Amino acid sequence: MKMCVISSLISFFLLISFPSEAKSVKQYKHQYSVIPCEGLKAKLESLKKRSNMILDVGSVKTKKEFKSKNKALRSLMKQKNCK
């Protein structure tokens, strides 16, 4: 009985400590805000190269992360007037 309760508590705490949500666009923008224009361009090119694979065989979470990263990078490039 005690082992069942203990294992239930452990699994409950593990579920709470590891959120399964993808980051939001706002969080990615904050994360990438310190990167200069050249770095933003490199990240965007890297995403473009992997886009077909991600959109074809990626999980729902991976696709959501990809779209959020892409949107954040494009927004920051506009904000910083990168070409």
Biopython code that builds the backbone (N, CA, C, O; Angstrom):
import numpy as np
from Bio.PDB.StructureBuilder import StructureBuilder

atoms = [
    (1, "MET", "N", (0.821, -1.194, 0.000)),
    (1, "MET", "CA", (0.000, 0.000, 0.000)),
    (1, "MET", "C", (0.863, 1.256, 0.000)),
    (1, "MET", "O", (0.609, 2.189, -0.762)),
    (2, "LYS", "N", (1.889, 1.280, 0.858)),
    (2, "LYS", "CA", (2.770, 2.444, 0.930)),
    (2, "LYS", "C", (3.519, 2.650, -0.389)),
    (2, "LYS", "O", (3.692, 3.783, -0.839)),
    (3, "MET", "N", (3.956, 1.561, -0.999)),
    (3, "MET", "CA", (4.697, 1.662, -2.254)),
    (3, "MET", "C", (3.818, 2.246, -3.359)),
    (3, "MET", "O", (4.291, 3.018, -4.193)),
    (4, "CYS", "N", (2.566, 1.882, -3.363)),
    (4, "CYS", "CA", (1.635, 2.393, -4.366)),
    (4, "CYS", "C", (1.445, 3.903, -4.203)),
    (4, "CYS", "O", (1.435, 4.647, -5.183)),
    (5, "VAL", "N", (1.296, 4.335, -2.977)),
    (5, "VAL", "CA", (1.121, 5.757, -2.698)),
    (5, "VAL", "C", (2.388, 6.527, -3.058)),
    (5, "VAL", "O", (2.322, 7.595, -3.668)),
    (6, "ILE", "N", (3.527, 5.986, -2.681)),
    (6, "ILE", "CA", (4.800, 6.638, -2.967)),
    (6, "ILE", "C", (5.031, 6.737, -4.478)),
    (6, "ILE", "O", (5.438, 7.786, -4.977)),
    (7, "SER", "N", (4.773, 5.658, -5.194)),
    (7, "SER", "CA", (4.983, 5.698, -6.643)),
    (7, "SER", "C", (4.001, 6.653, -7.316)),
    (7, "SER", "O", (4.349, 7.305, -8.300)),
    (8, "SER", "N", (2.799, 6.739, -6.803)),
    (8, "SER", "CA", (1.828, 7.698, -7.339)),
    (8, "SER", "C", (2.295, 9.133, -7.117)),
    (8, "SER", "O", (2.185, 9.971, -8.011)),
    (9, "LEU", "N", (2.807, 9.410, -5.939)),
    (9, "LEU", "CA", (3.305, 10.749, -5.644)),
    (9, "LEU", "C", (4.505, 11.109, -6.512)),
    (9, "LEU", "O", (4.603, 12.233, -7.005)),
    (10, "ILE", "N", (5.400, 10.173, -6.696)),
    (10, "ILE", "CA", (6.581, 10.412, -7.525)),
    (10, "ILE", "C", (6.166, 10.711, -8.969)),
    (10, "ILE", "O", (6.656, 11.666, -9.572)),
    (11, "SER", "N", (5.277, 9.907, -9.514)),
    (11, "SER", "CA", (4.849, 10.142, -10.894)),
    (11, "SER", "C", (4.092, 11.461, -11.028)),
    (11, "SER", "O", (4.201, 12.128, -12.056)),
    (12, "PHE", "N", (3.331, 11.847, -10.010)),
    (12, "PHE", "CA", (2.625, 13.124, -10.027)),
    (12, "PHE", "C", (3.614, 14.284, -10.065)),
    (12, "PHE", "O", (3.440, 15.218, -10.848)),
    (13, "PHE", "N", (4.644, 14.234, -9.234)),
    (13, "PHE", "CA", (5.641, 15.298, -9.210)),
    (13, "PHE", "C", (6.447, 15.357, -10.502)),
    (13, "PHE", "O", (6.830, 16.442, -10.941)),
    (14, "LEU", "N", (6.707, 14.212, -11.113)),
    (14, "LEU", "CA", (7.419, 14.197, -12.383)),
    (14, "LEU", "C", (6.595, 14.840, -13.489)),
    (14, "LEU", "O", (7.135, 15.549, -14.339)),
    (15, "LEU", "N", (5.301, 14.596, -13.480)),
    (15, "LEU", "CA", (4.431, 15.208, -14.479)),
    (15, "LEU", "C", (4.387, 16.726, -14.329)),
    (15, "LEU", "O", (4.348, 17.453, -15.321)),
    (16, "ILE", "N", (4.394, 17.193, -13.101)),
    (16, "ILE", "CA", (4.352, 18.634, -12.854)),
    (16, "ILE", "C", (5.671, 19.291, -13.236)),
    (16, "ILE", "O", (5.672, 20.390, -13.790)),
    (17, "SER", "N", (6.781, 18.642, -12.954)),
    (17, "SER", "CA", (8.082, 19.262, -13.159)),
    (17, "SER", "C", (8.525, 19.304, -14.619)),
    (17, "SER", "O", (9.407, 20.094, -14.959)),
    (18, "PHE", "N", (7.955, 18.496, -15.476)),
    (18, "PHE", "CA", (8.320, 18.475, -16.891)),
    (18, "PHE", "C", (7.119, 18.859, -17.743)),
    (18, "PHE", "O", (6.368, 17.986, -18.178)),
    (19, "PRO", "N", (6.927, 20.147, -17.985)),
    (19, "PRO", "CA", (5.782, 20.568, -18.793)),
    (19, "PRO", "C", (5.941, 20.084, -20.227)),
    (19, "PRO", "O", (7.046, 20.072, -20.770)),
    (20, "SER", "N", (4.843, 19.692, -20.828)),
    (20, "SER", "CA", (4.897, 19.146, -22.184)),
    (20, "SER", "C", (4.540, 20.196, -23.238)),
    (20, "SER", "O", (4.501, 19.881, -24.428)),
    (21, "GLU", "N", (4.284, 21.417, -22.828)),
    (21, "GLU", "CA", (3.917, 22.451, -23.772)),
    (21, "GLU", "C", (5.135, 22.976, -24.510)),
    (21, "GLU", "O", (6.244, 23.009, -23.978)),
    (22, "ALA", "N", (4.901, 23.380, -25.736)),
    (22, "ALA", "CA", (5.955, 24.047, -26.494)),
    (22, "ALA", "C", (6.030, 25.496, -26.034)),
    (22, "ALA", "O", (5.061, 26.049, -25.512)),
    (23, "LYS", "N", (7.188, 26.097, -26.235)),
    (23, "LYS", "CA", (7.344, 27.502, -25.864)),
    (23, "LYS", "C", (6.472, 28.377, -26.757)),
    (23, "LYS", "O", (6.168, 28.016, -27.894)),
    (24, "SER", "N", (6.080, 29.521, -26.233)),
    (24, "SER", "CA", (5.278, 30.453, -27.014)),
    (24, "SER", "C", (6.194, 31.335, -27.864)),
    (24, "SER", "O", (7.411, 31.358, -27.682)),
    (25, "VAL", "N", (5.580, 32.051, -28.786)),
    (25, "VAL", "CA", (6.334, 32.976, -29.638)),
    (25, "VAL", "C", (7.013, 34.028, -28.772)),
    (25, "VAL", "O", (8.160, 34.399, -29.022)),
    (26, "LYS", "N", (6.313, 34.500, -27.769)),
    (26, "LYS", "CA", (6.868, 35.521, -26.874)),
    (26, "LYS", "C", (8.125, 34.999, -26.167)),
    (26, "LYS", "O", (9.107, 35.728, -26.030)),
    (27, "GLN", "N", (8.093, 33.745, -25.723)),
    (27, "GLN", "CA", (9.252, 33.158, -25.049)),
    (27, "GLN", "C", (10.425, 33.018, -26.007)),
    (27, "GLN", "O", (11.565, 33.285, -25.629)),
    (28, "TYR", "N", (10.161, 32.602, -27.246)),
    (28, "TYR", "CA", (11.235, 32.492, -28.235)),
    (28, "TYR", "C", (11.798, 33.862, -28.583)),
    (28, "TYR", "O", (13.007, 34.012, -28.755)),
    (29, "LYS", "N", (10.920, 34.872, -28.689)),
    (29, "LYS", "CA", (11.399, 36.223, -28.977)),
    (29, "LYS", "C", (12.321, 36.710, -27.864)),
    (29, "LYS", "O", (13.353, 37.329, -28.124)),
    (30, "HIS", "N", (11.941, 36.427, -26.639)),
    (30, "HIS", "CA", (12.790, 36.824, -25.510)),
    (30, "HIS", "C", (14.128, 36.083, -25.557)),
    (30, "HIS", "O", (15.178, 36.669, -25.295)),
    (31, "GLN", "N", (14.081, 34.805, -25.891)),
    (31, "GLN", "CA", (15.294, 33.985, -25.952)),
    (31, "GLN", "C", (16.229, 34.466, -27.065)),
    (31, "GLN", "O", (17.445, 34.500, -26.880)),
    (32, "TYR", "N", (15.672, 34.832, -28.209)),
    (32, "TYR", "CA", (16.476, 35.216, -29.368)),
    (32, "TYR", "C", (16.752, 36.712, -29.442)),
    (32, "TYR", "O", (17.439, 37.145, -30.367)),
    (33, "SER", "N", (16.258, 37.507, -28.528)),
    (33, "SER", "CA", (16.365, 38.962, -28.626)),
    (33, "SER", "C", (17.800, 39.480, -28.582)),
    (33, "SER", "O", (18.070, 40.562, -29.102)),
    (34, "VAL", "N", (18.706, 38.753, -27.988)),
    (34, "VAL", "CA", (20.095, 39.204, -27.872)),
    (34, "VAL", "C", (20.961, 38.800, -29.072)),
    (34, "VAL", "O", (22.122, 39.198, -29.164)),
    (35, "ILE", "N", (20.406, 38.026, -29.970)),
    (35, "ILE", "CA", (21.162, 37.557, -31.134)),
    (35, "ILE", "C", (21.176, 38.651, -32.205)),
    (35, "ILE", "O", (20.129, 39.224, -32.508)),
    (36, "PRO", "N", (22.352, 38.951, -32.785)),
    (36, "PRO", "CA", (22.421, 39.965, -33.852)),
    (36, "PRO", "C", (21.770, 39.462, -35.140)),
    (36, "PRO", "O", (21.406, 38.292, -35.252)),
    (37, "CYS", "N", (21.632, 40.362, -36.103)),
    (37, "CYS", "CA", (20.952, 40.034, -37.366)),
    (37, "CYS", "C", (21.538, 38.807, -38.074)),
    (37, "CYS", "O", (20.795, 37.956, -38.561)),
    (38, "GLU", "N", (22.861, 38.720, -38.129)),
    (38, "GLU", "CA", (23.493, 37.581, -38.811)),
    (38, "GLU", "C", (23.125, 36.258, -38.149)),
    (38, "GLU", "O", (22.908, 35.258, -38.834)),
    (39, "GLY", "N", (23.056, 36.250, -36.839)),
    (39, "GLY", "CA", (22.668, 35.043, -36.116)),
    (39, "GLY", "C", (21.214, 34.679, -36.360)),
    (39, "GLY", "O", (20.878, 33.501, -36.484)),
    (40, "LEU", "N", (20.353, 35.681, -36.428)),
    (40, "LEU", "CA", (18.933, 35.441, -36.726)),
    (40, "LEU", "C", (18.774, 34.855, -38.119)),
    (40, "LEU", "O", (17.983, 33.936, -38.329)),
    (41, "LYS", "N", (19.535, 35.396, -39.073)),
    (41, "LYS", "CA", (19.490, 34.869, -40.446)),
    (41, "LYS", "C", (19.940, 33.416, -40.484)),
    (41, "LYS", "O", (19.331, 32.590, -41.163)),
    (42, "ALA", "N", (20.998, 33.109, -39.758)),
    (42, "ALA", "CA", (21.511, 31.733, -39.728)),
    (42, "ALA", "C", (20.486, 30.782, -39.119)),
    (42, "ALA", "O", (20.282, 29.681, -39.629)),
    (43, "LYS", "N", (19.846, 31.200, -38.037)),
    (43, "LYS", "CA", (18.828, 30.360, -37.401)),
    (43, "LYS", "C", (17.642, 30.146, -38.331)),
    (43, "LYS", "O", (17.105, 29.041, -38.412)),
    (44, "LEU", "N", (17.232, 31.194, -39.029)),
    (44, "LEU", "CA", (16.108, 31.091, -39.952)),
    (44, "LEU", "C", (16.438, 30.171, -41.120)),
    (44, "LEU", "O", (15.601, 29.369, -41.534)),
    (45, "GLU", "N", (17.653, 30.282, -41.655)),
    (45, "GLU", "CA", (18.079, 29.387, -42.740)),
    (45, "GLU", "C", (18.122, 27.941, -42.277)),
    (45, "GLU", "O", (17.738, 27.036, -43.017)),
    (46, "SER", "N", (18.585, 27.722, -41.064)),
    (46, "SER", "CA", (18.631, 26.378, -40.511)),
    (46, "SER", "C", (17.220, 25.793, -40.388)),
    (46, "SER", "O", (16.987, 24.623, -40.695)),
    (47, "LEU", "N", (16.301, 26.619, -39.940)),
    (47, "LEU", "CA", (14.905, 26.164, -39.834)),
    (47, "LEU", "C", (14.326, 25.842, -41.200)),
    (47, "LEU", "O", (13.614, 24.851, -41.357)),
    (48, "LYS", "N", (14.632, 26.684, -42.201)),
    (48, "LYS", "CA", (14.122, 26.450, -43.552)),
    (48, "LYS", "C", (14.617, 25.121, -44.109)),
    (48, "LYS", "O", (13.870, 24.401, -44.771)),
    (49, "LYS", "N", (15.889, 24.798, -43.835)),
    (49, "LYS", "CA", (16.454, 23.543, -44.331)),
    (49, "LYS", "C", (15.749, 22.330, -43.720)),
    (49, "LYS", "O", (15.592, 21.298, -44.373)),
    (50, "ARG", "N", (15.330, 22.464, -42.469)),
    (50, "ARG", "CA", (14.678, 21.338, -41.781)),
    (50, "ARG", "C", (13.156, 21.359, -41.892)),
    (50, "ARG", "O", (12.489, 20.445, -41.409)),
    (51, "SER", "N", (12.600, 22.396, -42.526)),
    (51, "SER", "CA", (11.147, 22.574, -42.516)),
    (51, "SER", "C", (10.383, 21.418, -43.161)),
    (51, "SER", "O", (9.377, 20.969, -42.611)),
    (52, "ASN", "N", (10.838, 20.929, -44.314)),
    (52, "ASN", "CA", (10.118, 19.837, -44.977)),
    (52, "ASN", "C", (10.055, 18.596, -44.105)),
    (52, "ASN", "O", (9.007, 17.962, -43.982)),
    (53, "MET", "N", (11.181, 18.257, -43.503)),
    (53, "MET", "CA", (11.221, 17.069, -42.656)),
    (53, "MET", "C", (10.317, 17.243, -41.436)),
    (53, "MET", "O", (9.558, 16.338, -41.089)),
    (54, "ILE", "N", (10.398, 18.404, -40.789)),
    (54, "ILE", "CA", (9.613, 18.649, -39.578)),
    (54, "ILE", "C", (8.123, 18.609, -39.891)),
    (54, "ILE", "O", (7.351, 17.978, -39.169)),
    (55, "LEU", "N", (7.717, 19.281, -40.968)),
    (55, "LEU", "CA", (6.293, 19.338, -41.294)),
    (55, "LEU", "C", (5.747, 18.014, -41.807)),
    (55, "LEU", "O", (4.553, 17.745, -41.675)),
    (56, "ASP", "N", (6.612, 17.182, -42.391)),
    (56, "ASP", "CA", (6.153, 15.889, -42.901)),
    (56, "ASP", "C", (6.046, 14.826, -41.815)),
    (56, "ASP", "O", (5.035, 14.129, -41.731)),
    (57, "VAL", "N", (7.073, 14.695, -40.986)),
    (57, "VAL", "CA", (7.097, 13.577, -40.045)),
    (57, "VAL", "C", (7.167, 13.994, -38.580)),
    (57, "VAL", "O", (7.248, 13.135, -37.701)),
    (58, "GLY", "N", (7.136, 15.277, -38.307)),
    (58, "GLY", "CA", (7.245, 15.745, -36.923)),
    (58, "GLY", "C", (5.964, 15.527, -36.136)),
    (58, "GLY", "O", (4.872, 15.447, -36.700)),
    (59, "SER", "N", (6.120, 15.434, -34.831)),
    (59, "SER", "CA", (4.957, 15.310, -33.958)),
    (59, "SER", "C", (4.245, 16.661, -33.883)),
    (59, "SER", "O", (4.757, 17.669, -34.371)),
    (60, "VAL", "N", (3.085, 16.673, -33.280)),
    (60, "VAL", "CA", (2.312, 17.907, -33.141)),
    (60, "VAL", "C", (3.110, 18.940, -32.350)),
    (60, "VAL", "O", (3.118, 20.122, -32.694)),
    (61, "LYS", "N", (3.780, 18.492, -31.291)),
    (61, "LYS", "CA", (4.586, 19.397, -30.472)),
    (61, "LYS", "C", (5.739, 19.983, -31.279)),
    (61, "LYS", "O", (6.014, 21.179, -31.184)),
    (62, "THR", "N", (6.410, 19.158, -32.067)),
    (62, "THR", "CA", (7.537, 19.608, -32.880)),
    (62, "THR", "C", (7.084, 20.634, -33.921)),
    (62, "THR", "O", (7.761, 21.634, -34.160)),
    (63, "LYS", "N", (5.930, 20.370, -34.533)),
    (63, "LYS", "CA", (5.403, 21.308, -35.522)),
    (63, "LYS", "C", (5.050, 22.643, -34.876)),
    (63, "LYS", "O", (5.300, 23.702, -35.451)),
    (64, "LYS", "N", (4.472, 22.588, -33.689)),
    (64, "LYS", "CA", (4.107, 23.816, -32.982)),
    (64, "LYS", "C", (5.362, 24.608, -32.613)),
    (64, "LYS", "O", (5.390, 25.831, -32.751)),
    (65, "GLU", "N", (6.402, 23.909, -32.142)),
    (65, "GLU", "CA", (7.669, 24.572, -31.817)),
    (65, "GLU", "C", (8.280, 25.209, -33.060)),
    (65, "GLU", "O", (8.774, 26.336, -33.008)),
    (66, "PHE", "N", (8.244, 24.488, -34.172)),
    (66, "PHE", "CA", (8.791, 25.007, -35.426)),
    (66, "PHE", "C", (8.079, 26.289, -35.838)),
    (66, "PHE", "O", (8.724, 27.276, -36.191)),
    (67, "LYS", "N", (6.765, 26.275, -35.793)),
    (67, "LYS", "CA", (5.996, 27.457, -36.196)),
    (67, "LYS", "C", (6.252, 28.628, -35.254)),
    (67, "LYS", "O", (6.350, 29.771, -35.702)),
    (68, "SER", "N", (6.361, 28.358, -33.968)),
    (68, "SER", "CA", (6.632, 29.431, -33.002)),
    (68, "SER", "C", (8.014, 30.032, -33.210)),
    (68, "SER", "O", (8.175, 31.252, -33.178)),
    (69, "LYS", "N", (9.014, 29.176, -33.424)),
    (69, "LYS", "CA", (10.372, 29.664, -33.676)),
    (69, "LYS", "C", (10.421, 30.506, -34.945)),
    (69, "LYS", "O", (11.024, 31.579, -34.972)),
    (70, "ASN", "N", (9.781, 30.006, -35.987)),
    (70, "ASN", "CA", (9.780, 30.700, -37.265)),
    (70, "ASN", "C", (9.119, 32.073, -37.132)),
    (70, "ASN", "O", (9.642, 33.067, -37.635)),
    (71, "LYS", "N", (7.995, 32.125, -36.467)),
    (71, "LYS", "CA", (7.278, 33.382, -36.282)),
    (71, "LYS", "C", (8.097, 34.362, -35.441)),
    (71, "LYS", "O", (8.148, 35.553, -35.746)),
    (72, "ALA", "N", (8.730, 33.865, -34.393)),
    (72, "ALA", "CA", (9.549, 34.720, -33.524)),
    (72, "ALA", "C", (10.752, 35.276, -34.277)),
    (72, "ALA", "O", (11.066, 36.461, -34.156)),
    (73, "LEU", "N", (11.425, 34.434, -35.050)),
    (73, "LEU", "CA", (12.590, 34.877, -35.803)),
    (73, "LEU", "C", (12.217, 35.927, -36.847)),
    (73, "LEU", "O", (12.915, 36.930, -37.000)),
    (74, "ARG", "N", (11.130, 35.698, -37.555)),
    (74, "ARG", "CA", (10.682, 36.669, -38.560)),
    (74, "ARG", "C", (10.302, 37.994, -37.907)),
    (74, "ARG", "O", (10.619, 39.061, -38.432)),
    (75, "SER", "N", (9.637, 37.927, -36.785)),
    (75, "SER", "CA", (9.238, 39.132, -36.072)),
    (75, "SER", "C", (10.454, 39.928, -35.600)),
    (75, "SER", "O", (10.492, 41.152, -35.730)),
    (76, "LEU", "N", (11.441, 39.230, -35.055)),
    (76, "LEU", "CA", (12.658, 39.908, -34.599)),
    (76, "LEU", "C", (13.446, 40.508, -35.758)),
    (76, "LEU", "O", (14.052, 41.570, -35.617)),
    (77, "MET", "N", (13.437, 39.828, -36.903)),
    (77, "MET", "CA", (14.152, 40.362, -38.067)),
    (77, "MET", "C", (13.497, 41.662, -38.527)),
    (77, "MET", "O", (14.191, 42.603, -38.912)),
    (78, "LYS", "N", (12.170, 41.720, -38.490)),
    (78, "LYS", "CA", (11.475, 42.955, -38.850)),
    (78, "LYS", "C", (11.770, 44.045, -37.826)),
    (78, "LYS", "O", (12.030, 45.195, -38.179)),
    (79, "GLN", "N", (11.724, 43.665, -36.562)),
    (79, "GLN", "CA", (11.937, 44.616, -35.470)),
    (79, "GLN", "C", (13.336, 45.229, -35.524)),
    (79, "GLN", "O", (13.511, 46.417, -35.253)),
    (80, "LYS", "N", (14.326, 44.415, -35.874)),
    (80, "LYS", "CA", (15.722, 44.892, -35.918)),
    (80, "LYS", "C", (16.117, 45.422, -37.300)),
    (80, "LYS", "O", (17.267, 45.807, -37.511)),
    (81, "ASN", "N", (15.169, 45.443, -38.238)),
    (81, "ASN", "CA", (15.417, 45.915, -39.606)),
    (81, "ASN", "C", (16.537, 45.132, -40.293)),
    (81, "ASN", "O", (17.401, 45.714, -40.951)),
    (82, "CYS", "N", (16.512, 43.823, -40.134)),
    (82, "CYS", "CA", (17.503, 42.962, -40.799)),
    (82, "CYS", "C", (17.072, 42.726, -42.236)),
    (82, "CYS", "O", (15.878, 42.682, -42.531)),
    (83, "LYS", "N", (18.035, 42.574, -43.126)),
    (83, "LYS", "CA", (17.730, 42.330, -44.528)),
    (83, "LYS", "C", (17.968, 40.895, -44.894)),
    (83, "LYS", "O", (17.762, 40.509, -46.045)),
]
sb = StructureBuilder()
sb.init_structure("model")
sb.init_model(0)
sb.init_chain("A")
sb.init_seg("    ")
for serial, (resi, resn, name, xyz) in enumerate(atoms, 1):
    if name == "N":
        sb.init_residue(resn, " ", resi, " ")
    sb.init_atom(name, np.array(xyz, "f"), 0.0, 1.0, " ", f" {name:<3s}", serial, name[0])
structure = sb.get_structure()
